[in-house]
Amino acid sequence: MPKVLVVDDSATQRTLLAGLLSQSGFEVETAEEGTHAIELLNEKPLDLVVTDMEMPQCNGVQLIES
């Protein structure tokens, strides 16, 4: 089962997207901001990252570049 990380500082958006992906057969992890996402990426292998581009502390571009 493909593993997806959803990163969004909006709890509503994060929950909605995670639910849709889960219903479609993906194993989903979530993070509320970029630095937490980086920690998750360092802990376990994931196949795809879906990220909000505008977040405080660490935006989507910074997340992808790390």
C-alpha positions as a LaTeX table, in Angstrom:
\begin{tabular}{lrrr}
\hline
Residue & $x$ (\AA) & $y$ (\AA) & $z$ (\AA) \\
\hline
Met1 & 0.00 & 0.00 & 0.00 \\
Pro2 & 1.50 & 3.39 & $-0.99$ \\
Lys3 & 2.33 & 5.70 & 1.93 \\
Val4 & 1.47 & 9.39 & 1.62 \\
Leu5 & 2.38 & 12.30 & 3.90 \\
Val6 & $-0.13$ & 15.18 & 3.94 \\
Val7 & 1.30 & 18.43 & 5.31 \\
Asp8 & $-0.97$ & 21.41 & 5.93 \\
Asp9 & $-1.26$ & 23.95 & 8.74 \\
Ser10 & $-5.05$ & 23.95 & 8.29 \\
Ala11 & $-6.50$ & 21.07 & 10.29 \\
Thr12 & $-9.63$ & 21.07 & 8.12 \\
Gln13 & $-7.71$ & 20.76 & 4.84 \\
Arg14 & $-5.32$ & 18.20 & 6.29 \\
Thr15 & $-8.12$ & 16.00 & 7.62 \\
Leu16 & $-10.19$ & 16.25 & 4.43 \\
Leu17 & $-7.32$ & 15.31 & 2.14 \\
Ala18 & $-6.10$ & 12.54 & 4.44 \\
Gly19 & $-9.59$ & 11.08 & 4.53 \\
Leu20 & $-9.96$ & 11.12 & 0.76 \\
Leu21 & $-6.57$ & 9.49 & 0.25 \\
Ser22 & $-7.27$ & 6.88 & 2.91 \\
Gln23 & $-10.59$ & 5.98 & 1.26 \\
Ser24 & $-8.70$ & 5.58 & $-2.01$ \\
Gly25 & $-6.44$ & 2.95 & $-0.49$ \\
Phe26 & $-3.42$ & 4.96 & 0.61 \\
Glu27 & $-1.76$ & 4.69 & 4.01 \\
Val28 & $-1.72$ & 8.29 & 5.23 \\
Glu29 & 0.46 & 10.15 & 7.72 \\
Thr30 & $-0.21$ & 13.81 & 8.52 \\
Ala31 & 1.83 & 16.74 & 9.78 \\
Glu32 & 0.66 & 20.20 & 10.79 \\
Glu33 & 3.83 & 21.97 & 9.67 \\
Gly34 & 7.03 & 21.46 & 7.74 \\
Thr35 & 9.40 & 20.76 & 10.61 \\
His36 & 7.16 & 17.97 & 11.90 \\
Ala37 & 6.98 & 16.59 & 8.34 \\
Ile38 & 10.78 & 16.50 & 8.15 \\
Glu39 & 10.87 & 14.49 & 11.40 \\
Leu40 & 8.37 & 11.98 & 9.97 \\
Leu41 & 10.33 & 11.70 & 6.72 \\
Asn42 & 13.48 & 10.92 & 8.69 \\
Glu43 & 11.69 & 8.23 & 10.71 \\
Lys44 & 10.04 & 6.18 & 7.98 \\
Pro45 & 10.00 & 5.78 & 4.22 \\
Leu46 & 7.08 & 7.44 & 2.43 \\
Asp47 & 6.17 & 7.32 & $-1.24$ \\
Leu48 & 4.62 & 10.75 & $-1.73$ \\
Val49 & 4.40 & 14.12 & 0.01 \\
Val50 & 1.41 & 16.41 & $-0.57$ \\
Thr51 & 2.14 & 19.76 & 1.01 \\
Asp52 & 0.66 & 23.19 & 1.46 \\
Met53 & 3.04 & 25.76 & 0.00 \\
Glu54 & 2.37 & 28.56 & 2.51 \\
Met55 & 2.96 & 27.54 & 6.12 \\
Pro56 & 4.68 & 29.28 & 9.02 \\
Gln57 & 8.18 & 28.21 & 10.10 \\
Cys58 & 8.87 & 25.91 & 7.13 \\
Asn59 & 6.96 & 26.36 & 3.87 \\
Gly60 & 6.34 & 23.72 & 1.22 \\
Val61 & 9.39 & 24.64 & $-0.86$ \\
Gln62 & 11.69 & 24.46 & 2.16 \\
Leu63 & 10.17 & 21.11 & 3.07 \\
Ile64 & 10.77 & 19.63 & $-0.38$ \\
Glu65 & 14.31 & 21.02 & $-0.53$ \\
Ser66 & 15.19 & 19.39 & 2.79 \\
\hline
\end{tabular}
